[in-house]
Amino acid sequence: MKILVTGATGLVGQRLSPRLAAAGFQCRALVRRGGEVASGVQTIEGDLFDPASLARAVEGVDAIVHLAAVFRSADADLIWKSNLEGTRNLIAAAEAHAGTARFILASTSNVYERGGARPACESDAVDPKQAYPASKVAAEETLRRSGLNWTILRFPFVYGDGDGHLEMLPRHVETFGFHPAHRMSTIHHRDIATAMEMALAGAFDRRTVNIADDAPLSIYELVALVGGAMPPSAEPTPDPWFLHIDASLARGLGFSPKVSTVHQAAREGIL
């Protein structure tokens, strides 16, 4: 299967694209000039705002894995331009030049609002106010309205393979006001590949699917796993279901994580 990966030089993409290539997919990556990708991945120079490069990138592919996004930026206009307009441009190129390709959009569990009464599931209404999740919701809707065969995968906190993401958590505890007992859904990079291979095989066609491992851990435990510390508390946990997602749909469709908990990742030395 020939696939195009966008965002192949990013946190997720640089770990996902070599796994897909190793699994036998013929991978090409849309990269800006000077961008480097893993061995075995073909590069197509261009970007999401260059229609000619998008036409070249999607030509002849069986599937598109769209990871490219802007997240950590105070520039809301840049976030909206990259995450919504860029996705629109890629969808338009796929419709024009690769109409039968499967289009897989990586989205986020941050689309779910605070104040939920249970873990968030795919049928919940979403209306986030922050630029990043709001732009992702708009991109999702654009894809659903397209004429393509689509899949939307909503990922929670991503970690592993030495990406440094989990190690940053102790610095964010005070900023975000996390309660030590608050539990957060997580997913290892290895299981982003697990889910993506299933999506490429058609297991999630025309579905929005939450992807998460088996055991949301408390912020207190996660901070301790990376050598940090935070004050304990016996006070009630406010908003206990925020950042905790229900992944039972994925389980029902056959998804089973290879890294079932962050504790397993720590034991195996793959944090």
C-alpha positions in Angstrom: 0.0 0.0 0.0 1.3 3.4 -1.0 0.7 6.1 1.7 1.4 9.8 2.2 2.3 11.0 5.7 2.1 14.7 6.6 3.9 15.9 9.7 6.5 13.2 9.3 9.2 15.4 11.0 7.0 16.1 14.1 6.8 14.5 17.5 4.4 11.7 16.3 5.4 11.5 12.7 9.1 10.9 13.1 8.3 7.9 15.2 5.3 6.7 13.2 6.6 6.9 9.7 9.6 4.5 10.2 7.2 2.0 11.9 4.9 2.1 8.9 7.8 1.7 6.5 9.0 -1.3 8.5 5.5 -2.8 8.4 5.8 -2.9 4.6 3.9 0.3 3.6 5.4 2.4 0.8 5.7 5.7 2.6 6.2 9.1 1.2 6.4 12.2 3.3 5.4 15.8 2.5 8.3 17.9 3.9 9.5 21.5 3.7 12.9 22.1 2.1 15.6 20.7 4.3 13.2 18.4 6.2 14.7 15.0 7.1 12.8 11.8 7.5 13.6 8.2 8.4 15.4 5.8 6.1 13.0 4.0 3.8 10.6 7.0 3.6 10.4 8.9 0.3 10.2 12.7 0.5 8.1 15.1 -1.5 9.1 18.7 -1.0 6.3 21.1 -0.5 3.7 22.1 2.1 0.0 22.3 2.8 -0.3 25.7 1.1 1.4 24.7 -2.2 -1.3 23.1 -4.4 1.2 21.8 -6.9 3.2 20.0 -4.3 0.0 18.5 -2.8 -1.0 17.2 -6.2 2.4 15.5 -6.6 2.3 14.2 -3.0 -1.1 12.5 -3.3 -0.7 11.1 -6.8 -1.1 7.4 -6.8 -1.5 6.9 -3.1 -3.9 4.5 -1.5 -4.1 6.4 1.8 -3.2 9.7 3.5 -2.1 9.9 7.1 -2.5 13.5 8.1 -0.5 14.3 11.2 0.7 17.9 10.4 -0.7 20.4 13.0 0.4 23.4 15.1 -0.2 22.9 18.8 2.3 24.7 21.0 1.8 28.3 19.8 0.4 31.5 21.2 -0.5 32.5 17.7 -4.2 31.5 17.3 -4.3 32.6 13.7 -1.4 30.3 12.8 -3.1 27.4 14.6 -6.3 27.9 12.6 -4.5 28.4 9.3 -2.3 25.3 9.7 -4.9 23.0 11.2 -8.0 23.9 9.3 -6.9 25.6 6.1 -4.1 23.2 5.6 -6.4 20.3 6.1 -8.9 21.7 3.6 -6.1 22.1 1.0 -5.0 18.5 1.5 -8.6 17.2 1.3 -9.1 19.2 -1.9 -6.0 17.7 -3.4 -7.0 14.2 -2.4 -10.5 14.7 -3.9 -9.0 16.0 -7.2 -6.1 13.6 -7.6 -6.6 10.6 -5.3 -10.4 10.3 -4.9 -10.3 6.6 -3.8 -7.6 7.1 -1.1 -8.4 6.5 2.5 -7.9 9.8 4.5 -6.9 9.3 8.1 -6.9 12.4 10.3 -5.0 12.5 13.6 -7.1 14.5 16.1 -7.1 15.0 19.8 -9.1 14.1 23.0 -8.7 17.8 23.9 -11.9 18.4 21.9 -13.9 17.2 24.8 -15.1 19.8 27.2 -14.5 20.0 31.0 -17.3 19.1 33.4 -18.2 15.7 31.9 -20.1 13.2 34.1 -18.1 10.2 32.7 -15.1 9.4 30.4 -15.6 11.2 27.1 -16.9 9.2 24.2 -17.1 9.8 20.5 -20.8 10.7 20.5 -20.4 13.5 23.0 -21.0 17.1 21.7 -17.8 19.1 21.3 -17.4 22.8 21.3 -13.9 23.7 22.6 -13.0 27.3 23.0 -9.2 27.0 22.7 -7.7 27.4 19.2 -6.0 24.0 18.9 -9.0 21.7 19.8 -11.5 24.1 18.1 -9.4 24.0 14.8 -9.3 20.2 15.1 -13.1 20.0 15.4 -13.5 22.2 12.4 -11.0 20.0 10.4 -12.9 16.9 11.4 -16.2 18.3 10.2 -14.5 19.3 6.9 -13.3 15.8 6.4 -16.7 14.2 7.2 -18.4 16.4 4.6 -15.8 15.4 1.9 -16.4 12.7 -0.6 -13.4 10.7 0.7 -13.3 7.5 2.7 -12.3 8.9 6.1 -11.2 8.0 9.6 -10.7 10.3 12.5 -8.5 9.1 15.4 -8.6 11.1 18.6 -5.5 10.6 20.7 -5.0 11.6 24.3 -1.6 12.4 26.0 1.1 10.9 23.7 4.4 9.7 25.2 7.3 7.3 24.8 10.3 6.6 22.6 12.3 9.3 24.4 10.1 12.1 23.1 10.4 14.1 26.3 6.7 14.7 26.5 6.1 12.9 29.8 9.2 14.4 31.3 7.7 17.9 30.8 4.7 17.0 32.9 6.2 18.0 36.3 6.7 21.6 35.0 3.1 21.8 33.9 1.5 20.6 37.1 1.3 24.0 38.8 0.5 25.9 35.6 -2.5 23.8 34.8 -3.6 23.3 38.4 -3.7 19.5 38.3 -5.0 17.7 41.3 -2.6 14.8 42.2 -5.4 12.2 42.0 -6.6 13.4 38.6 -6.4 10.5 36.1 -5.4 11.1 32.4 -5.7 8.9 29.4 -2.4 8.1 27.6 -1.1 6.4 24.5 2.4 5.2 23.6 3.9 6.0 20.2 4.0 2.2 19.5 0.2 2.1 19.8 -0.3 5.1 17.6 1.3 2.8 15.0 -1.0 -0.1 16.2 -4.1 2.1 15.6 -2.8 3.6 12.4 -2.2 0.2 10.8 -5.7 -0.9 11.7 -7.1 2.4 10.2 -5.0 1.8 7.0 -6.6 -1.7 6.8 -10.1 -0.2 7.0 -11.0 -1.2 10.5 -12.2 2.3 11.4 -13.6 3.5 8.0 -16.1 6.4 8.4 -15.7 6.5 12.1 -14.4 8.8 14.8 -12.5 6.7 17.3 -10.9 7.4 20.7 -7.6 5.6 21.0 -6.1 5.1 24.5 -4.3 2.5 26.5 -5.8 0.3 29.3 -5.1 2.3 32.4 -5.4 6.1 32.9 -2.9 7.0 35.7 -3.1 9.7 38.2 -1.0 12.8 37.6 0.8 12.0 40.9 1.9 8.6 39.5 2.9 10.0 36.2 5.1 12.7 37.7 6.7 10.1 40.0 7.5 7.8 37.1 9.7 10.5 35.6 11.4 11.4 38.8 9.3 14.3 39.8 7.2 15.0 42.9 4.1 16.8 43.8 2.3 17.4 47.1 -0.3 14.7 47.9 -3.9 15.6 48.7 -7.0 13.9 50.2 -9.3 16.7 48.9 -12.0 15.8 46.4 -10.8 15.9 42.8 -12.5 18.6 40.8 -13.7 17.7 37.3 -12.6 14.1 37.7 -13.3 13.0 34.1 -11.4 15.8 32.2 -8.7 14.3 29.9 -10.1 10.8 30.6 -11.6 9.2 27.4 -13.7 6.1 26.8 -11.9 3.9 24.3 -14.4 1.0 24.3 -15.4 1.6 20.7 -11.8 1.0 19.6 -11.7 -2.1 21.7 -14.9 -3.4 20.1 -13.4 -2.8 16.7 -10.3 -4.9 17.6 -7.8 -2.4 19.0 -5.6 -3.8 21.8 -2.6 -1.8 22.9 0.8 -3.4 23.0 1.9 -1.0 25.7 -1.1 -1.3 28.1 0.1 1.2 30.8 2.8 3.8 31.4 4.0 1.4 34.1 4.7 -1.2 31.4 6.6 1.4 29.4 8.7 2.2 32.4 9.5 -1.5 33.0 10.5 -2.0 29.4 12.6 1.2 29.3 10.6 2.8 26.5 9.3 6.0 28.2 
